[in-house]
Amino acid sequence: MDLDLMLDNITNGIEMSKELFRYLHQHPELSFKEYQTREFIKEQLQHYGYEDIQTNVGGGGIIARLVGGQEGPTIAFRADIDALAIHEETNLPYKSVNDGVMHACGHDAHTAILLSVAKQLINYQTEIKGTIVFLFQHAEEVKPGGAISILKSGALDDVDKIFGLHVRGELPFDGAVEYCHGYALAASDTFNIRIQGNGGHAATPHKTVDSTVVAAFLVQQLQTIVSRNKNPLDSGVVTVANFHSGGGAGNVISDYATLSGTVRTYNPELRQMIKQRIHELTEHICQAHGATAVVDYLDGYPPLINHFEETELIHHLFETQFGQERVFETEARMGGEDFAYYLEKIPGSFYYIRAGAFEEENYPHHHPKFQIDEDCLQVGIETILTIIHHYHFSKVGVLQ
């Protein structure tokens, strides 16, 4: 099958892709609760003619397989399907109808793109060399995530390569595609600290152990992990994102205070060192002030490391298809993604599509006004079909 002919068919189906995207955007569901979304995906796949569909994989994933008429590799493509606990503040005619829930990270676009590819590819089943795996993953946004449970289920044991894409809503849509060698996204850990003091009247602080003062001092000292304990050549972030203490009265010293935040790293040794230092600083600072504390540290997703050969492959394929002027190598970032789990087990790569709806300033991911340009759907479809054509329709038809 000629790739240009496959891509020509995209234009005819782009309105369908937009309809899928708008429905998904309008009906977002939270991680591990994507009940209607999963049913919608299954119904669409069945409507396209798919029979080999696994549901509730790893507790909520959906996997559809398109087994070709000729021998060849098994290549998987993943789209995440969950939304965020955010109240949408856009003026879109298809804005969320579920109060307090929003697709503010582009998972609706990822799912619409992969469904559109699935619809088109089933028409060429007899010509396909090998098997194409369409993976719709639940719960990317909430740890432990859906990827690790899907892997543990064994449903991907026969997969030779895996690829994933993510829209970059913070960058204006211009048709560009981005790839990244090696480390692409960071390990993303979280911590919660509860400091127990001894509350009392604000007029007699000497009779209390002020948890607010202890917590404030700890916030400052946690920053020294990055500035004084970490090698400056290593990337690392320690952020205290939430600080809660007191109940509103100005004459009461709070009995306890809570802190929560995130740690981002690439280096496994640095990751462990920061975890240890958070425990040590919290214990010693609280002890020095006469307070106690409990640290709840959650190891999150591992760093996302793209495989060299697969990244070079898509780099070459995209430049050939789109032209050098539309393909860019991007830098590693400190965000986290549970696609990292797949890449620990299966060779592959994770790449990006510029997708922001506005020409200049766009709202970042996880913002209530996050918005993408629907034309990015066509670019996403083209990238996946380009990879599929290489593995499943080319004259070689073998792993490269």
FENTARA-V384974 format. One record per helix or strand of 3 or more residues. SS is the DSSP state (a for helix, b for strand). FROM is the first residue (numbers start at 1). TO is the last residue. If there is no record, write none. Layout:
ss & from & to
SS & FROM & TO
SS & FROM & TO
//
This chain:
ss & from & to
a & 3 & 26
a & 35 & 48
b & 53 & 57
b & 61 & 67
b & 70 & 80
a & 107 & 127
b & 129 & 137
a & 147 & 152
b & 161 & 172
b & 177 & 179
b & 182 & 185
b & 187 & 196
a & 202 & 207
a & 211 & 229
b & 236 & 245
b & 256 & 265
a & 268 & 289
b & 292 & 301
b & 304 & 306
a & 308 & 322
a & 324 & 326
b & 327 & 329
a & 339 & 345
b & 348 & 356
a & 376 & 392
//
